[in-house]
């Protein structure tokens, strides 16, 4: 993907969801939200955050909230357009797709609750 210059970031959604960024130095997150590894380029590092079942979660969200009227556009394009107007962090609203993952993080105290704010 060419994420080799510090500050460059990629985000992908498939089986998992990955946010990947190149850095010049290791960056440790003591809360465990992101991980830091050696980059393929000597002297560089990469920081990444990963979630399981991202594609399945996105499809579920599309089916529940994003089908909308048929305007010949891809429903994911409509969802992306609508999401672009939401505030960063969405005032703390998160989806926890714990029922679809094989490896749940231990910090989830109530895995039966898919939404929290």
VEXLUM-262520 format. One record per residue (C-alpha): x, y, z. Coordinates in steps of 0.5 Angstrom, whole numbers, padded with zeros to 4 digits, always signed. Example, Ala and Ser with C-alpha at 12.3 -4.5 7.8 and 13.67 -1.06 7.14 Angstrom:
REM residues 2
+0025-0009+0016+0027-0002+0014
REM end
This chain:
REM residues 117
+0000+0000+0000+0006+0005+0000+0005+0007+0008+0013+0008+0008+0013+0016+0010+0012+0018+0017+0005+0021+0018+0002+0017+0012-0004+0013+0014-0008+0007+0011-0015+0004+0013-0018-0002+0010-0024-0006+0012-0024-0014+0010-0025-0020+0015-0021-0015+0020-0021-0007+0020-0014-0004+0020-0011+0003+0021-0004+0003+0019+0001+0009+0020+0009+0009+0019+0013+0013+0024+0020+0015+0025+0020+0012+0033+0016+0007+0037+0010+0010+0040+0007+0006+0046+0000+0006+0048+0000+0004+0055-0008+0003+0054-0007-0003+0049-0011+0001+0044-0006+0001+0038+0000-0003+0037+0007-0001+0035+0012-0006+0031+0018-0005+0027+0017-0003+0020+0019-0007+0014+0024-0001+0012+0030-0001+0017+0030+0005+0022+0022+0006+0021+0016+0003+0026+0009+0002+0024+0003+0003+0029-0003+0000+0028-0010-0002+0031-0014-0008+0029-0021-0010+0030-0024-0017+0028-0030-0018+0024-0030-0011+0021-0033-0013+0014-0039-0017+0017-0040-0011+0022-0040-0006+0016-0045-0011+0012-0049-0012+0018-0050-0004+0019-0051-0003+0012-0057-0008+0012-0060-0005+0019-0059+0003+0017-0056+0004+0010-0060+0001+0005-0064+0007+0004-0068+0009-0002-0065+0006-0009-0062+0012-0012-0057+0007-0016-0051+0009-0012-0048+0004-0008-0050+0003-0001-0043+0004+0002-0042+0010-0001-0049+0013+0002-0046+0011+0009-0040+0014+0008-0043+0020+0005-0047+0021+0011-0042+0019+0016-0037+0025+0013-0042+0030+0017-0042+0026+0024-0037+0029+0029-0030+0026+0030-0032+0020+0035-0039+0021+0035-0040+0023+0042-0037+0017+0044-0042+0012+0041-0039+0005+0039-0041-0001+0036-0038-0007+0039-0038-0013+0035-0037-0018+0040-0042-0024+0038-0038-0024+0031-0031-0025+0033-0026-0031+0035-0022-0027+0040-0025-0022+0044-0021-0017+0048-0021-0018+0056-0023-0011+0057-0030-0012+0055-0034-0013+0061-0041-0014+0058-0040-0017+0051-0047-0018+0050-0048-0011+0050-0047-0009+0042-0047-0001+0043-0045+0004+0048-0044+0011+0049
REM end
